[in-house]
Amino acid sequence: MPRSRYKELVDRFATDIRSGRLRPGTQLPTHRQLAAAEGLALVTASRVYAELGAMGLTSGETGRGTFVKETALPRGQGIDQFAVAADVVDLNFNYPSVAGQGDLLRQALRQLAASGDVDSFLRYQPHGGRPQDRNIVGRHLRTRGVAVPADRVLLVDGAQHGLAVTAMALLKPGDVVAVDALTYPGFKVLADGFRLELLPLPAAGDGPDLNVLETLCKRRPVRAVYTMPTLHNPLGWVMSANRRRNLVSIARKHDLVLIEDAAYAFLAADAPAPLAALAPERTIYVSGVSKSIATGLRVGFLAAPGEVVPKLERAIRATTWNSPALMTALACRWLEDGTAARLEAEKRKDAARRQALATKLLQPLRTVGHPSSYFCWLPLTEGARADRVATALMQEHVSVSTAEPYCTTPSAPHALRLALGSVELDTLARALSRVRKISMDHMAVA
């Protein structure tokens, strides 16, 4: 078939979708039906739908077919932070804050200005951070159950930078990484940039299905596992101690690198020991202060096996050269004087209030989440389309994320991920009521 004919068909579908002649939610013919109707080879019909999917115009759903997507919804929602209008309630991104943090910042900046080593903030720092700062972070990590010497701690420009440094230092293009079927979108972006192959692990209770991981390791050259054992984003689970031990056992058996993302771990009190404590010889522990203190404070940290520290330092040098001196000094001051611990305790209480509010106001809808988490997962019933619900909510000035940015399987479940930590409580309550009404309206129609 000439390329022009194939492109004409793609363009025709795209025009009909963008003009509204094919409305969001419309089910398109099956691949075989399209091939028969247009006189195409089946592989060409599949290629047409693949290109429409890559353009963000359709979605293929296993066992159901191909559907027109809601194109009014911003592409990348849930991955790319886009500016929302002043009258839009943002339930898409979390930037939790508690009262008085601005005053704390003013006070801390005055203290830093009065310190004797201000000039040192104007100079390059060691690639992994100053020894005194690495010591402070090491003491903080011990409160999280990660007991590592300071020379195995590295300071980075936020947890996302920590993940990027880890991927750059320890993985190479084509490497296979096992991840949850629903996972943090930021790691998906990294995997795409570093050309990593992600293999999804279905959820099984309070964590990934480790039988599937064992099978994958026997069939494929799995190099690493990216996981959030303590307060998973977006499902909120806390992996049990037994499941963590089983995961470590599989990692040792198949020589896997464990990338432990602990960005939200501070919210879960009394969680089992981190993977970095169970398997320190193969775990890269990644966290930071964006959620526990403030998103604008771009300070993160890694705890790593000693033999990979030089590789991680080279990756830091290649990306940002060193940690940001002024922000690191500020974060370390708060870690050392107890300010960070107080903020974490306040945010645990705040998150618990918000999660309870969401559970109450979204009834009778079923939500999935941790009792002290800043986000919850809202599955939609069969037939309701998440993109259409999200678009209807945007028209009501409420921004939410669908499951698509979090999904690593070919088709995404129809669900919403609600960030609860970015608006005042009364505003959150009104927004959740809109989420409940519009979601129920769409499920009733479906």
N, C-alpha and C positions, 0 to 999 in steps of 0.2 A: 504494500500500500504506500503511495507517495506520501512524503512527509507533510505536504501541504494539506492533503485530505485529513490526515490525523490532527494537524494543528487547527484546521477549520472546525473540527468537531469539538475540540477543547475550547476554542474561542466561542463557539455557539453556546455551549453550556455556561461558560463564564459570563457571557453577556446576559443570558436569560436569568442567571442567579443574581447578578449585580443590579439588573433592572427591576427585579421583583417578580418577573414572570414565573420563575420557579421560586416559590416562597420557602423561607426557612422551615425545616422539618419535613419537606417533601421527600418521599422515598423515590429514588431513581430506579430505573430498570436494573435487573441483575446483570452481571457481566455477560452472561450467555444471551439474555434478551437484547442487550445493546448490540452485541456482535451480530445477532440474527437480523435485527431491524436495520442496521447500517451496512450489512454486508462486510463485516470485519472479521479478522481472525480473533479468537478469544484473547490471545496475548495482547493484541492491540487495544481491545476494549478495556482490558485491565490496565493498560498503560494510560489510557485516557483518564480513568478514574484516579490513578495514582498521581497524575499531574494536577488534577483538580484538587486532590487532597493536599498536595504540596503547596498549592496556592492558597490554602486555607478556606476553600469554598465548600468542600464536602468532608464528611467523616464516614469511614467504613466501620460498621459495628458487627462483630462476630455473631453469626447466627441470625442477624436481622437484615443486613443489607447496607446500602449506601444512601446517606441522607444529606440534604442541603443544610449547610451550617448557617447560623445567624451571623451575617457579615457586619452588622452594626456593632458587634462586640469588638473592642480593640484587640488586635492580634498580640499574643504574648502576655495577655493579662494573667497575673500570677507569677510571671517571670520578670518582665520588664516593668519597672516602676514608672508609670506615666503620670503626668500632672492631672489632677482632677479639679473640677471647678470648685469654687469656694462653698457652693451649696450642696456638694456631693459628700455623703458619708462614706468614708473609706473603710470597708470591711475586707479589703484585699491584702493590705500589708500591715504588719505589726510594728509599731514603734512605741512600746509601752513606757509611760513616765508616771511618776508619782509627785505629789505636791512638794514644792520646796527644792526641786533639783536645780532650778536656775540659781537660787541663792547659794546652794552648795558649790556650784561652779564658780560664781563670783568670789566666794571665800577662798576656794582652792587656788584660783589664779592669782589672787593677792599673795597667798602664802608662797607660791612658786616664784613670783616676782621678787619677793623678799629673801629668797634663798641665796646661798652663796655661790651656786654653780650655774647661774643663768646662762653664762656664755657657752656652757657645754651643750645647750639645746640648739645652738647655731652650727654645730659641727656634725660631721658624719659620725654615726654610731657603729659599733661592731655589727656585722651582718645579722647575727642572731639575737642582738640586744646586749645592753651593758650587763656585766656580771651582777651588779647589785640589783638590777631590775629582774634578772632571771632568778635570782634568789628569792625575791619577793613573790614572784609568780609561782615558783616551786612550792613555797609555803602555802600559798592559796590552793594549789592543786592538791596538796595533802588533805585539805578539808573536803575535797571532792573524792577522796579515796585513791588518788593517783600519787604515789610516793616515788618521786624521781629526783635525782640530784640536779642541781642547777645547770650543769653542762649538757643535760638532755632536754632542756627547756629552750624553746626558740620563740622570740616575739615577732609577730607579723602584723600586717595592716588589716586586722579584722579576720573573723573566722573564714569568710569566703576566700580571702587571700591565702589563708592557711590551707584550704582545700586545693587551691590552684598550685601552691608550692609543692604540696604532697604529690599531686598528679604529675607535675613537671619533673620532680626529682626521682620518683619511683616507678612511673609507668611510661610506656612508649606507645606510639600509634599502633592500633590494632590489638592492644591488650584487651582481654575480656574481664569485665568487672561485674560481679553479681550485686544487684541492688533490689530493693523492695519494688514490687509492682507499682506502688504509689510511694514516691520519694520526693525529697527536697528539689525543687526546680533548679536551684543554683548548681547542683551537681550535674544535672542533665546538660546545662549550658557548658560546663567545663568539659564533660565527656565529648560533646560535639566539637568543641574547639581543639581538644587534644586527640580527636579521632579514636576514642575508646569505644569498644562494643559493650553495651549494657545488656545483661541477661536478667529478666525480671523474676523475682521470687514472690509467689503469692503469699498473702497474709494467712496466718494460722493461729488464731487466738492472740496472744500477747507478743507476737513477733513473726518473722518470716518462716516459711515452711522449710525446715532444715533437711527434710528428706529430699525435697526438690534440689536444694543446694548440693547435697551429696551426689545425686544423680548427675547434675550438671558438671560437677568436678570430674566425674568418670568419663564423660562424653566430650568435654571441651577443656581447653587449657586455661581454666579460670586463674587469673593472677591475683585478684583482690576482691574484697567484699567491702562495700560502702554501707554503713549501717548507723542507725540512731537508736541504740538500745534503751536509752533513758529519755523518755518523752519524745516519741516519734512525731515527725511533722510530715503528713497532716493528720494521722490517725490517733496520736496521743498515747500510744501504748507505752508501758514500761516492761521491758523484757524480763522474765523471771530469771532467778539465779541459775536454775537448772538448764534453761534454754541457752543462757550465756555460756555455761560450761560446755554444752554440746557444740555450740558454734566454735568455741576455741578448739575443741577436739578435732573438728573437721578442718579448721584452718591449719592446725599442726600436721594433720595427716596429709594434706594436699599442699602444704607450704604456701598458704595464702597470706597476703598482707591484709590486715584489718584496719580500715579507716573509720574511726569512731567519732561521729559528729555529736558533740555534747552542747550545742548552742543553747538549747532549752533545758538542759539537765538540771539546772539550779531550781527549777520550779517543782521538781518531784522530790519530796522529802522521803528519807528512808529507802531510797532505791538500792537494789543490789550493787555489789562492787562493779566498777566499770571494767570493760574488756582490757583496758590498759593495765589494770591491777592483776587480772587473771592471765594475760599473755603479753607481758611488757616487751618480750623479744620480737614481736611482730605487729604491734599495734601503734598506729599514729593517732594520738588523742588530739582532737581539734575543738577549740572553744574560743570564747572571747567575751567582751563586756558589752556588746551592742544591745543585747536583750536584757541583761542583768543590770546594766547601768544606763546607757543611752546609745541609740543607734548612730549618732553623730560622732561618738568616741570610737574611732576606727582602730581599736587595739585588740589583737587576738593572740593566741598562743598555742604552741604545739608541744606535746610531750612525745618523745620518739626514742626508739632503740639507739644506743650510742653509735653503732656502726653506720647508721644512715644520716646522722646529724650533719656531717660534712656535705652530703648531697643536698640536704634541705637548705643549708646555708648558701650553697652555690645558687640554688633556685631563688632564694630571697635576693641575693646580689643581682641576679639577672632580671628581676622584676622591679623591685623598689629599692634596691641596694641595702637599705636598713629600715628598722622600725621608725615611726615618726617620734622624734625625741620628746617634743612637748606633750603630746597626747599620752605617750607611754609613761612619762613622769607623773602626769595627772592621775592616770589609771592606777599606777603603782602606789601613789600616795593614798588613794581611797582603798585599795586592797589592804594596805598596811595599817591604816588607822581605824578600820572597822566600818567605814562609810559604805563600802561595797556590800558587806554582810548585812547591814541595816536595810539597804535598798533592796537586796534580794528578798529579805523577809517581808518587807512591805509589798513587794510585787507578787509574792506567793499568795498573800491575802487578797490583793487586788484581783489577781487572776481567778482565784476561787470564787470571789463575788461575781465576776463577769461570767464565768462558766455556769454558775448556778442560775444566773439571770437568763442566760441563753436556753438552758434546759427547761426552765419554767415558761418562757415566752414563746418558745417554738413548739410546745405541746399542741396537738398530739403527734407531731412529727418526731421521728426517731433521730437522735443525734449521737455521734460517736466522738468521744473525747476524754481527756484526763480531767479529774475534778479540779486541778489547779493549773490548767493550761490556758494560754491566751488565744487558742483557736479551737474550733470544732468542725466536724465533718457532718454534712447533712445529705444523706442519700435520698434520691428521689425515686418514686415508685415507677414501675415499668410503664413505659410509654411517655413519661414526662421528659422533656429535653432540657438539659442544663443550660445550653447556650441561649435558648429562648427565655428561660427563667432569669438568667443573668442580664439579658438585654432588657427585659421588662423591669427589672430592678433598677438598672441604670436610668431608665426613663423616669423612675420614681426617685432619682438622685441617691441611689445606694449602689456602691461598687463592691462586687464580690468576685471571687475566682471560681471557675469551673474545675473539674477534675483533670482536664486535659494537660495543663502545665505540669502536673505531678505524676502523670501516668507514663510508665515505661513499656506498657503492652501495646499491641497494635490498635486496640480500641479502648477508649476511656469509658469508665462507668459514668452514669448521669448522676452527678452529685455536686454540691457546693462546698467550698472551703471558706469558712467565715473567720476572719481575724477580729478578735474582740478587744485588742489592747490599744487602739489608736484614737478613740473618741471618748468624750465624757459619758458617764453612765446613763444620764437621761437621754442623750442623743442615741446611745447604743440601744436603749430600750425601744425607742421609736423605730429605729432601723430594723431591729429584730422582728418587730410586729409586722413591718412591711414584708420582710423575708417570709414569714409564716403565711401571710395572706396570699401573696403572689405565688409562692410554691404550691400551696393547697389549691389555688385556682387552676394552675396548670395541671396538677395531678388529677383534679376532678374532670377536666376536659379530656385528658388522655385516657 
